[in-house]
Amino acid sequence: MSFAVSAQSHFAIKPLQLNHFKNSTPRRTFSCSCFKSRPHSSYLLSKELTLLLPKPGLVSKHRHNFQVVGVGTGGELADSGEVSDSLASDAPESFSWSSVILPFVFPALGGLLFGYDIGATSGATLSLQSPALSGTTWFNLSPVQLGLVVSGSLYGALLGSTLVYGIADFLGRRRELIIAAGFYLLGSLITGCAPDLNILLVGRLLYGLGIGLAMHGAPLYIAETCPSQIRGTLISLKELFIVLGILLGFSVGSFEIDVVGGWRYMYGFGTPVALLMGLGMWSLPPSPRWLLLRAVQGKGPLQEYKEKAMLALSKLRGRPPGDKLSEKLVDDALLSVKTAYEDEKSGGNFLEVFQGPNLKALTIGGGLVLFQQITGQPSVLYYAGSILQTAGFSAAADATRVSVIIGVFKLLMTWVAVAKVDDLGRRPLLIGGVSGIALSLFLLSAYYKFLGGFPLVAVGALLLYVGCYQISFGPISWLMVSEIFPLRTRGRGISLAVLTNFGSNAIVTFAFSPLKEYLGAENLFLLFGAIALVSLLFVVLVVPETKGLSLEEIESKILK
């Protein structure tokens, strides 16, 4: 969805920091603002997008290098428009791969648990509503109740991503992820052991709070603590964890679907993973950049925080405490954090994002993430098992096994999108992909209307939908969002895009079951198909091509 992750396994593909040019000019720090007049930690750290600006001709030449950055359901970009630099130096940092594995894996488990919830819910809804397999007396859920069960974690994620603005300064990335693991743990336990529907919904909401916190803290912790030369690789792998989580959820659902009360095991499976995540984050040090920011904000003695940052970095790299290289890196980072903090204090107000070129950028970025959700994407993943069951795979086990195939296909198409986005450009992928989405939705509608004797039509339509989504709305929407906003308002613009993403995702997921009951599946998919045609028109008429353009060129040529 859409951490992210849009709330699915959405990938935001964004420009690499231009720090590999041989003939570069001195660093220049760009500024933008966040929600509050007081600088926000994740914004300041991310705002240290210190692009090494080469001669003008070199910007476009190297503009095609990208790194994949999660948004999933978007939550990972909830606080800023850029993922912050890791501790920087002028030369590539020497490191041991063994020293960076754990600081990557434990935060990335937050993304895996997010994806797992998407996949597990697909099978859990079948098990929960089965008179023979539910193991409860309240299995006969109304469409509204079913919608609340499915979307409960999304509302929790929306709440968590909103609350994180007010607590991230105080918590820091490490504690934020520990708390996220706690919410994951509680949510899994309460949902798996729920004696009635109300307790089940409480568990879903708590699990969603974990999603909101994890999708904010995980990419930032990874980006801030890993060596700069492998930052793109690790963040790419972190987002891959979300897709793997979806596949894992489909797989567990397939194994547990014939067990009485199998939905409890599907949701409860997240408990040991959440425990591992929490214990792992407890063993890791805080982000060195966050420690430096606290010092710059006057939250404690500067020298004390510098020493803590050096010890944290030494531990992260597996070096002796207080080594010279860590000391140099911390000194360099402190200067850039100070610069970012001073620049932010002179930033504009929040309403600036609704004016002039910023409004045009918000229309493009916000429109893309909105259509990303209201074309039915959350419903296809969360309700994949139910759709397949009503489309001819009457046995729950058969439906969940086909869901696994869909998860594998989704994973493969994700790699296709990453490999081809720079070669083909944004608009061709969007136009082709959204056209395929519309076709797949009309095929699903046709199946329910008059092709009911051909269940492979439903499977083919679902595969076409997932494949086209993963090469269009999934990655390209977040790529465009990360590029299109002027640097000054990028943090606020992406924050609005993320909230739009989570909000529309939750609404569509909740409304699918009641609308399916009220309109009928054939008319509901016809409605989604019509919305997909409107979104195609939006892409053709409104969305520009940004391939090969620097961020400065996008602002000067497209937004003016």
N, C-alpha and C positions, 0 to 999 in steps of 0.2 A: 504494500500500500504505500501508504502513502502513507522509522523511522523511517522518515522518513521516510528502506526503507521505507516520496509520498508515503502514505501510510502503508505502502507495500514496499517491495524491495526496490524502491526508486533509487536510481543512481544519478548523482549530480556530477557531470563531467566538467571540470573547470580548468582554466589555464594553470600550468605549473608556474611557480615563482620563477621569474626570469633571472635566475641567479647563475646561469651557466655561460653567459657571454664573455668572451675573452676581452673584448675592448669595450668595457662598460664605463659609464660615468658614475660619479658618486651617488650614493643612495638617496632616494627621495621618498619621504613618507607621505602617503595620502591619508586624508582624514574624512570621516563621516561620523554621524551621530547614532545614538541608540535611543531607546524609549525614554530614558531618564536624562535629566540635565546632568546628573552625576555620572561620570564615566563608568560603564559596566565592564567587569573584568573580562568576560569572554569577548566582548566587543573590542576592548583595547588590545587584547592579545591577538585577536584576529586582524585588527586594523594595522598591525605591524606588517602588512603586506608591503614590504619595502622592495619595490621592483627596482632592479638594477637596470636603468634605462640606457640602452645602447644608442648608437646613431640611429636616426629615424628609420632608415631602411631596414634595420635589423629587427625591428619590432614585429613587422608583418612576417618577416622571414621565419621567425621562430614562434610565431603565434600558434602554430598548429600543434605544439606540444601540450598534452593534457594529462591531468591526473584525475582519477575517479574518486569522487567524494560523496558519501552518503547523505541522503536526506531521508530514504525510506519512506518513511511516512513523512519525511520532511523534518522531523524533530531535531535531527542533528545539526541543522542550520538555524535552529529556532532563535538563536541569540545574535547571530552575526552573519555577514555576507561572505566571509572568508574563513577558512581554517587557518589558524595562526601558525607562524613559523616555529619550527623547533629551534633549539638554541643554536645560534648561527655563528659561523666563523668564516673568514675569507677563503679558507681551503677546506676541502672535504674532510669531515671528521673521521678519524680512525675508530673502529668499533669492532666488537665481536658479535656475530649473529646470535650466538647463544645468549648474549646479554640483552637482546631486544625482543626475544620471543615472548617471555612472560609479560612484560609491560604492554605488549600488543594483545596477547591472547585473552587475558582477563578482562580488559575493557570490551574487546570484541564479543565476548560472551553476552554482553548486553544486547548487541544487535542480533545474535543468534536466537536469544529468547524472544525478541520482538517478532522475528520471522516465524519462529516456532508457533507462536500464538495464532498466526494467520493460518498456517497449515493444519494445526490441531483442531481449530474451531470448525473447519470444514467437515471433519469426521465426527467431532463431538456432537454437533447438532443432529446428525443422523442417529447416533446412539441415544442421546438424551430424549428424543421424541419417540423412540421405539417402545411399544407396550411390553415386548418380550425382553428387550435388552437394556432398557433404561435403569431398571432396578429401583424405580421410584413410583410413587402414586400420583405424582404431579407431572407426568410426561406429556400430557395433552396441552401443550403450550399454545396460546393464541399467537397470531402473527406479530402482534405488538410485543408480547413477552419474548418471543424468539428474537425479534429485532434488538431488544435490549440485551439479551444474552450475548449476541454476536458483537454488537457495537459497544458494549460496556467498557471494554478495554480501551477503545478509541476515545471515549469521553474522558476516561482517566488520563490518557495520554495528552489530550487537549488541555486538561486541567494542569497536569504536571508541567507541560511545556510553557504554560502561562505563569505558573508559580515560580519557575526556575529563575525568572528575571529578578525576583526580589531576594533570592537566597544564594545565588551562585557566588556573589562577591564574598559572602561569609564562609560558605562551605568549601569552595575549591573543587577541583575535578575529582580528586580521590575520594573525599567524603561524599560527594554527590553520587558517585558510582557505588559506594558502599550502601548508601541509603536506597539507591535504585535496586540493588540486589536484595535488600531487605523487603522492599515492596514486592518484588518478583516472588520471593520466598513465601511471604504471607499470602499473596494473591493465589499462588499455586496451591498452597495447603488449604486455604479456605474454600476455594473453588472445588478442589478434589474431594473435600469432606463435607460439602454443603448439604445440610439436612432438608433445606427447602429453597425455593426460588429466590427469596429475598437475600438469603445468605450468599447464594451463588452470585447474585448481582454485585454484592459488596466485594466479593473476591475478585470479580472481573474488573471492578473499578480500581481496586488496590493494585492489581497487576498492571493496569494501564498507567497508573502513576509511575510505576517502575519504568515503563516504556518511555514516558515523557522525560524523565530524568536521565535515563541511560542514553537516549538518542541525542541529548544535548552534551552530556559529559564525555561519552566514549570517543568521538572523533577528535575532540579538543585535547583530551589527555594523550591520545596516541600522537597527534600532530605536534604537541608541545614537548614530548619527551623523546621522540625517536630522532635518530640522525637525519639531517636534512636530505641527504642524497637518497634515502630509501623511504621518505615520507609518503610519496605518491603510491609506492608499491604497497605499503602497509595499510594505508587508508582504503585502497582498492580492495585489499583482502578483507578488511573489516566489513565493507559493504557486501562482499561476497558471502560473509557469514550470515547476513540477513536472508539471502536467497537459500543458503544451505539450511537455515532454520525452517524456512517454509517447506523445503523438501523433507526435512526430518519430521516436521509435524504431519505431513501427508503420510509418511512411512509409518510412524507410530499409530496413527489412526487406522491404517490398513491392517496392522497386526492386532489391534485391540478391538476392532469393530464387532467381532462376534462374541466378545466377552460381556457377560452381564455387568452393567455398571462401567462399561469400557470408557465412557466419557470421563469418569473420575481419574482413570489412569492416564488418559490423554492430557488432561489439564495438570494432573499431579506430577507428570514427568519433568516439568520444569523445576521442581523443588531441588533435586540434587545439583542441577546445573546452576541454579541461583545461589546455592550454598557455596559451590566452588568459586563462583564469581566473587561473592562477598569475601571469602577467606583470602582469595588471591589478591583482591584490591587492598585488603588490610595489610598484606605483606609488602606492598609496593610503597615507595615514598610519594610525597605530594609532587605536583608539577613544579619544577624549578621556576618557571615563568610566573606561575601564580604567586609563589613566595615573593618574587621580586616585585610584582605588582602591589602586593600588600604593603611592602616597604615603601614604595613610591606613593601610595595612598595615605601614608602616615599611620598605619595600623600597628607599628612597632619600630624598634631601633633598626636602622638601615643595615648596620654591620651584622646584627644578629640574623636578619633574614638572608643576607648574602651568604653567611656561613651555612645556614640551613639549605639554601639553594645549591651550594657547592657540594654538600654532603649528599643531597638528593641526586644530583647529577652523577656523582661518583658511584653511588649505589646502582643507578640505572645502567651505567656503562660497565659495571664490574671492575672499576678501578679503585685504588687505595683512597681512603678518605682525604679530601683536601689536595688532590693532585693538581699540578700546574695547568694542565689542559682544561680541566673543569673550571678552575679559577678564571682563566682567560675567557672561556665561553660565557661564564656568568657575568663578567664585567661587560662584555660586548652586549649581552642581552639586556642588562640593566640600562644601558644608554638608549637602546631602542624602545624599551618600555617607558622610560621617562619622556622621550619624544612623543610617543603615541598618547601618553596621558596629557601632556601639554596641548597637543593638537586638538584632542577631543574637547577640552574645556572651552575652546573657541568655536565649536561646531554649531550648526543651526538648530532650529527647533523641529519638533516631530512633524508639524504640518507641512514642512518643506517637501515631503515626499508626495504630496498631493498637488504640487504646483509645477507648471511648465514642463520641461523635459522629464522630470521625475514622474509626473502623472502619466506621460506616454509610456515610460518604462514599466510603471505599475500596471497599466492596462495590458501590456504584452505579457509580463511575467505572471501577474495575477490571473489573467485570462487563461493562460496555459495550464497552471496548476488547478484551476477550477474545472476546466474541461477534462483534465486528466482524471478527475474523480466522478463528475456527473455523467460521463459516458458509461458508467457502470462498473468500472474496474474493481472497486472493493468487493462488489457483489460476486463477481466471477470467481474470485479467490476464496472468499469466506464461505460462499454457498456452492462451491464447485461440486462437492459431494451430493448435495440436494438436487442440483441441476441435473447431474448425471443419473441420479436415481429416478427422477421423473422423466428422463429422456431415454429410458429403455433398460438401464442397468438397475433393475429393481432390487437386486440383492445389495445390501449396504457394503458387503465386502468387495463386490465388483466395482461399485462406484468409487470406493476409496483407493482401489488399486489403479484405476484410471487416473485419479487425482495425482498419484505418484508420477505417472507418465507426464502429466501436465507440469509438475514441479521440475522434472528433469529437463523438459523442453524449455521451460522458462529460464533455467540456468544456462543452457546452451545459447539461447538467443541473447542473453545478457552479454556474453562474450562477443557475439557478432556486432552488437551495438557499439561496444567499446572499441572494436577493431576498425569499424567503418565510418564512424562519425566525422573524422577529419578528412577522409577521402571523398565522401559524398556530399558533405555539408548538412546544415540543420534542416532547411526547408524541404529538400527532397525526401529525407527520412521522415519528417513530419507528415508531408503530404501523402507519401506512399503508405506509411503506417496507419494514419488515421483513416485513409480510404479502406484499408484492410479491416480496421476495427468496425467501421460502418457495415461493410459486407458481412462480417462474421455475426454481427448483431441481427441483421436482417435474415441470415441463414437460421439463427436460433429461433427467431419469430416464425419463420416458414416451417421449421421442424414441428413446433407446437401447433401450427395451424393445419398443415396438410402433409407433412413428411414424417409422421409419427412412426411409420413402419421401417424407417431407416435410421437406427440409433447412431450409426457412424457419422451421420450428418452433424449430430450434436457434438460428438467428440472432435470432428474436424473443425467445426465452428469455434469450439473452445480453444483448440490449439492455434487456430488462425488468430483469434483474439489475443491470446497470450503472446504469441510471436510478434504480431504487429505492435502491440503495446510496448514490448521490450525494446523495439527498435525506434520507437517514436516518443509517445508521451512519457514513458518511464524515464529514460535518461535525458532526452533532449529538453524537456520542460525545465529541469533543474540546471542543465547547462545554460540555457537561455537566461534563467533567473540569475545565475551567478555572473553572467556577462553584462546584462542589459542595463542594470541600475548604475547611475553615475557613482563614482567612488565616494563622494561625500555622503550619499544617502543609501549606500548599499546595505548597511547593517539593518536600518529600519525597513527598507524595501523587502529584503528577504524575510525579515521577521513577519511582516504582513503576509507574504506569500506562504510561509509555513503555517500560520494560523488559518489562512484560507484553506490550505491543504488538509489539515487535521479536521477542521470544522466540516467541510464538505464531505470528507471521507466518512466521518461519523454519521452524518445525516443520511447519505446514500446507503450506507450499510444498514442503518436502523430501518430505513423506509422500504428496503427491498422486499422483505417478507410481507408487510401489510399491503404494499402496492401489487405484489404478485397475487395476493389473495383477492384484492379488489378489482384489478384490471385483467387478471389472467396473465400467464407467463408470455403468451404470444404478443399481447398488446404492450406489456412492459418492455420486452426486448425491442419491439417496434419503436417505442418511445425513446429508448436508449439509442437506437439506430438513427432516429431523427436528430437527436442531440449531437450525435457524432457527425452528421452532415453539417450542422451549424458550426461545430468546432472546425471542420475542414474548411468551411468558408472563412472562418476567423483566421486560420493559419494562412490561407491564400491571400487575404486582403490586408491583414494587419501585421503578421509576424515577419520580420526582416531576416535576411541572411547575414550572419555574423562571421562566417567562416573566413579565416585569414586576416581578420581585423584585430588590431590591438584594442585594449580597453579604452584608450584615449580616442582612437578612431571611431569606435562605436558611439562614444559620447558626442563627438563632434560631427559625424556624418549622418547618423541615424536618428539621434534624439533631438537635434536642433531643428 
